[in-house]
Amino acid sequence: MELLTARQAAELLRCSQQAILRACHQGLLDAIRTPHAWLIQRESLAQLAQRLAKLEVVRRSRSERMRRLWQQGRLRRARPKSTKQVVIIERRPKFIVVGQGVYERTMPVVGNQTHCPSCGSLLVLKD
C-alpha cells in the first residue's frame, strides 16, 4: 500500500491539487487525514481518474455544442441587467419644537425658513 500526498496525486492525474482535496473531503478517495496533509492510497486514484475523464468528455462536448449554436446564430448575447432607478425622498421638517412638556412651543416651517417659537429669531434650514 503506497501513500501519496495530494500534490503527488494531482501530478499523477494531471489535475489540480484542489480537485484532489475536494475529492478527499467528499469521501471519493480512500485517504487518511494527518495534521498537515491528506495521505491518499494509490489504488483509489483509478476511480477518481475515471470520474475526471468522464467530466472532461462532458465539458468538451458541451463546449462544442455551444460553439456550434453560436456559429449558427441560435445564441444571443446576454441581456444587460435591468437597472431600477432609486429615488430618495428626503422629508423636510414641517414644524419646529422648542422646550419640553408644558413649556413646549411649536412653529410651522414654510419654505426653508421659520422663526424660533420662544425667542422669535430667524431659523434657516439648509438643504
Summary of the structure (lengths in Angstrom):
residues: 127
radius of gyration: 35.5
end to end distance: 78.0
largest distance: 94.8
contacts: 252
relative contact order: 0.09
helix: 41%
strand: 20%
